[in-house]
Every structure is written in C-alpha cells, then in structure tokens.
Amino acid sequence: MKRSIIITAIGICLFSFILQSRSSKRDLLIGKWESMDGKETIEFFKDGTVMVISRGLPFGGTYKLIDHSSLRLKVESIFPMVVVMKFSVSRNSLSLTDPYGKTTKYKRVSKLRKKTPSEEIPY
C-alpha cells in the first residue's frame, strides 16, 4: 500500500513537470521572431494562431506543441500544409528544424502584441 502511494506521488510529480515544461516552452515561443537572414518573420500568439511572412507574403495558420521539442504548424495558403518541426527556444533565440533537417534560426523581435482584425484567420 505504502509503495503504491509513493509510485502514484512520483507519477503525479512527473506529469506536473511535463505540463509545466510544455507551458513554459509555449510562453517563450509567444512573440514575433525574425530569421537571421531577414527573409522571414513568424509570430506566435497565445490563442494558438501563427502569422508567417515569407519573402513579403503573409500566411496565417495555427500551431500546437506536441512535446517539449516538437510543434505542429498548419499554414493556410493556396496549398495548405501541415508540418511537424523540431524546435529549440530561449528568451531571444528560436531554431526551427523542418522534416528534411534544415534548421532556420530566428531572433526575437518583440514580445506578444494583440492581433489586428485584418490578421484574424477566418475558419
């Protein structure tokens, strides 16, 4: 009996740690990022939406953290796409690695801002 209580307590602690890790990674991800070459910006919002501007063309979409190092990005465009990417984030840097192994590095441009009505993604 005592052993099962200890195992349950350890399980709860591990589960809480995983949830907290996901939450803090998401908090770090929120904001606007610019690629090091300046050709792309990506902005993650608290509501799970994302705005990508690549070579001057804007694309809206959604994102979801899968685990502490992977996210699913769904971008709406003429050809909608869903891609799972590896990511690494700190206060001022973000790295996204596509399924082919190409890594793009970003620097933080700004923290969270409110979306304008024209940036709302129609569903």
SVG drawing of the C-alpha trace seen along z (x, -y; Angstrom):
<svg xmlns="http://www.w3.org/2000/svg" viewBox="-15 -46 36 48">
<polyline fill="none" stroke="black" stroke-width="0.4" points="0.0,0.0 2.7,-2.4 4.7,-1.6 1.7,-2.3 1.2,-5.7 4.9,-6.6 4.7,-5.4 1.5,-7.4 3.1,-10.5 6.1,-10.2 3.9,-9.8 1.9,-12.9 5.1,-14.9 6.5,-13.7 3.2,-14.6 3.2,-18.1 6.8,-18.6 5.9,-17.7 2.9,-20.0 4.9,-22.9 7.7,-22.3 5.3,-22.5 3.7,-25.6 7.0,-27.5 8.2,-26.5 5.0,-27.9 5.4,-31.1 8.9,-31.5 7.6,-30.8 4.9,-33.6 6.0,-36.7 7.5,-37.8 10.7,-36.3 12.8,-37.3 15.1,-34.9 18.8,-35.7 18.8,-36.4 15.8,-38.8 13.7,-37.0 11.1,-35.6 9.2,-36.6 7.0,-34.3 4.7,-35.4 3.2,-33.0 0.1,-34.2 -1.3,-32.9 -4.5,-31.6 -2.6,-29.0 -2.5,-31.0 0.6,-32.0 1.4,-34.6 4.2,-33.9 5.6,-36.4 8.0,-34.8 9.5,-36.9 6.9,-39.6 3.9,-37.2 1.7,-36.7 0.4,-33.3 -1.8,-32.6 -2.3,-29.4 -2.2,-27.5 0.4,-25.8 0.4,-23.2 3.2,-21.9 3.4,-18.2 6.1,-17.8 9.0,-19.8 10.9,-19.8 8.3,-19.4 5.4,-21.5 2.8,-21.0 2.4,-24.0 -0.6,-24.3 -0.2,-27.1 -3.2,-28.3 -2.3,-29.3 -3.2,-28.4 -1.8,-25.0 -2.5,-24.5 0.2,-22.4 0.8,-20.8 4.3,-20.2 5.9,-18.8 9.0,-20.7 11.6,-20.3 12.2,-23.5 14.5,-25.0 13.7,-28.3 15.2,-30.6 14.4,-34.1 15.9,-35.7 16.5,-32.9 14.5,-30.3 15.5,-27.4 13.1,-25.5 14.1,-22.3 11.9,-21.1 11.4,-17.4 14.3,-17.4 16.7,-18.5 17.1,-22.2 17.3,-24.5 16.3,-28.1 17.5,-30.4 15.4,-33.4 16.0,-36.3 13.2,-37.8 11.8,-41.0 9.1,-41.7 7.0,-40.1 3.3,-39.4 1.1,-42.1 -2.6,-42.0 -3.7,-40.9 -5.5,-43.5 -8.8,-42.4 -7.2,-42.0 -4.8,-39.4 -7.7,-37.3 -7.8,-33.9 -11.2,-33.1 -12.3,-29.5"/>
</svg>
